[in-house]
């Protein structure tokens, strides 16, 4: 990319490539079921009011492979760790490739399944890589910073967290997961990555996490 950011009148807005995953009648139905079954939210549309941004890594090494994994509405059989919690496939609103290119997979206000207990209020940003052989890149850091700034200007975002921090919201008013036994252990997107993004966005005055 020639430039990650485009200057506009009210600030810097990231250059976002729209590449939607499948959101058909089946995915809509599964999303509404998830909102009802996991959170007790009965809605006619699978929308959210964003209050939080959650940063992730995919571990999957390429954008194309990651996109294919998220693309369909049904959860892959390989995700036995979360199959019992619903057949809705995992996804996120955004995915950032290793060169910093930002892709929008879903509208920011449509629910994606990416973080236990908080999907009803969280925008997810997935970053390609995250293994020892493919650590996240500086280009991804800069794109995440730009995207967080854009989202905080667009929505009433209160929290910025790494996926590994999600369980700290148990007993918080935003936490709606009904099943006390439904948890997974996460390390993404790494402490160093979060530190860099937080330091660059500290002027946005996000609330401290519990």
N, C-alpha and C positions, 0 to 999 in steps of 0.2 A: 504494500500500500504506500502511496506517496505521502499520505498524512493520515494519522489516526483521528485528528480533531479538525472540526470545521468551525470557524469563528462565526458566531451569530450575535445579535444585538444584546441579548441578556446573559451571555456567557458562552462557554465552550460546550458544544454538543458533539458526542461521538458520532463517527460515520458508521451507521448500522446497516448491515445487509439483511434484508428480510428473507428468511428461508424457513417457511412454516412447516412444522411437523403435521401429521394428519390429525385434524380435529373434526371428526365426522360425528354422526348421530351416536355411534357406539361410545366414542370417547367422551362425548358430552354426558351420556347416561352414566358411564362409569365414574366420571368426575362428580356428578351430583350424588351418586351413591356414596362415594368416598366422603364427601362433605357431611352427609347425613349419618353414615355409620361410624365414622371416626370422631366427628366433632359435634354431632347433634344439630347441624345446621341444615334446615330445610329451605332450599332455594329453587327458583325456577330457572336460573341461569348460573353457570359455573364461574362466577366472578368473585374477585377478592377486592378488599380495600387494603392496599399495600401499606404496611407499617414497618417493614423490616426488609433488609437485603441480606441474603445468605450466599457466601462465596464457597465454591466447591472445586474439586478436581475430578476428572473422569476416570483416571488411571488407564482408560482405553487410549491407545497411542495416537490415533489420527482423528481428524474431524469427521471424515466420511464414515468411519466405523462407529463413532459416537453418535452421529446423527441417525444412522440406521438403527442403532439400539433404542433410541428415543422415539423414532418416527411413528411406529404403530401404536394403536390404542391399548393392546393387551400386554401385560407384564410377561417378560421372558421366563421360561421355566427355570433358567439358571439362577433366578433370584429367589431361591427357596427361603432365604432369611426373612423375606417380607411378603411372600405369597399369601399367607394366612390373613393379611391385613387388607386384602382386596386385589382385584385383577387389573386395576388401572395401571398403565405403564408409568414408569418413572420418566421425568422430563424436567425441563427448566424453561424459564422465559428467554434466557440468553445463553449463548455458548461462545467462548473466546478461543480462537485457534492460536497455535503457537507463535504465529507471526503477528499476533495482536488483532487480527480481523475479528470484529464483533458481529455475530449472527443473532437475529431475533427469531426464536422458534415459535413463540406464542406472544400475543399481546400481554403487556405487563399486568393487566387486570383480569386475566384468565388464570384459573388455578392450575398449577403444575405440581406434580408429586415429587418433591425433592428433599423435604425435611420433616421428620416426624413431629407431630403436634402443632406445627406452625404454618402449614401450607396455605391455610385460609387467609394469611396476612403477609406472606413472604414472597418476594421476588428472588428467584434463583439465578445465579450466574455460574455456569460450569466452565472450567478451564481444561483444555485438552492436555493430557499428560498427568504428571504427579507421581511418577515412579522414580526409583533411583537412577535409572538410565535416561529418563525423560523428565527432569525437574522442570517446574514451571519457569517461564522465561521473563526477562525484563519487559519485553513487549507486552506480555500478558498483564504484568503489574500495571503498566501505564494505561492499558485499555480498561482494566478494572477500575482504576482511579477515575478515569474520564466517565465511565458508565455510572459509577456511584454518584459522582457529582451531578450528572444529568438527572438521574432518578430522584435524587434528593431535592432538586429544583422543581421537579414535576409532580411529586407526590409527598405526602406528609410522612416521610420516613423518620422513624424514631430510633431504630437500631441497625447497626452494621455488625454482622457476626460471621465467623467461620463455622463451617458445618460441625466441626468438633466441639463447638460451644453450645449446641442446641439444647442439651439437657439442663443447662443452667436456667432455662426458662420454665422448668417444671414448677408448678405452684404460682407462676406468674399469670396475671389476667389474660394474656394472649395465648397461653397454653391450653389447648382444647382436647388433646388426645385422651380418649376414654379408657384405654387399656393400659394399666400400670405395667404390664409385662412386655409391651411392644416398644423396644428400644434397640438400636444398633450402635456399635462403637465406631466412631469416626475420628479421623486425623486430618482430613482435608480442610482447607487447602494448605495447611502447614503454618506454624507460628511465624516464620520469617516473612511469608507472603502477606499474612494479615497485618503484621507490624508495619510493613512498607505502605500498604493501602491505608491503614489507620493514620499513620503520620502525615500522609499527603491530604487527608480529608478531615483532619481534626478541627478545622475551622467551621465545619458543618454542624458541630455541636450535637452529635448523636448522644443519646442517653447511655450511661454506663450499663453494661450487661449485668444481670443479677449475679 
